């Protein structure tokens, strides 16, 4: 009999082991400017020296082993090499200035910080750096390791533009630069690639005006052998158990759904549901796409119950075919402790397999 249980995946970040030479930006941004975080990243790598690569590989194995032990079908490397999943990628693109930063208020006023500045045309400068990261992680498992990449509109929102003055043109150049890395990954054998566009939920008009086109542009030239995923969460907290952090409008998913479902260059749409339940009639709008359904809250230390997660997944199956549902956390697990992350993942897997 074929396995008919609901497949499971992680989204991106995982708690970094203490020995990793770089700290997560979202765990340092309170009281630390981006300039300070950038210096800390560079200084951490310098201190680790030639040992850095061995430490990153050790961390990736630890993170992947945790996910496999929990029963995750499609793990990630936990983004253990990244101080910030956006800026890590930007360091490998031309056009970015990490020395002279620009002050910006982000996420509808959720926080203020200094950001890398775009001062020239964006282009891929070091194609293959994610291939290196993926190869290192994939060596630790025979399950497909998902690679996660920030999307054009999300990069644009988390940097400062002093060159383009045209959001659509900037997004197109970013998409072309990202596509170079996506194609390199696909050609090397990566089989699950995820573009993260949480800003779609906050900037729906931009997403509909040119974001869908740039999202497909990111996957241009990548064939059906690769599962092409877009992840769209509604907001990330500053710290664990924060209750008042700003979320995107819950109607954003409804406004985006038809356009997302119509995309030919994307196979799966990843949305959150655990922190704030959706009206599940939303899922009826996805007639073509597989939905990666968030069923673990990544900002709460309370561990979900198997019964609660199973019930929510069962309700999702009232709206989606079984072969078009994947269970996942709402977003990355970077704010959790390792014990909490493992406990939550085990609950999700048990719930998904019981269906």
Secondary structure, DSSP 8 states (H G I E B T S, - for coil): ----S-EEB--S-----TT-SS--GGGT-TT--HHHHHHHHHHHHHHHGGGHHHHHHHHHHHHHHHHHHHT-SB-B-TTTT-SSTTHHHHTTEEEEEEEEEEEEEEGGGTEEEEEEEEEEEEEESSTTHHHHHHHHHHTT-SS--BEEEE-HHHHHHTSEESS---HHHHHHHHHHHHHHHHHHHHHHT--EEEEE-THHHH-HHHIIIIIHHHHHHHTTT--TTSEEEEEE-S---SSTT-S------TTHHHHHHHHHHH-SS--EEEE--SSS---GGGGGG-SSSEEEEE-S-SS--S---HHHHHHHHHHHTTTS-GGGEEEE-SS--TTS-HHHHHHHHHHHHHHHHH-
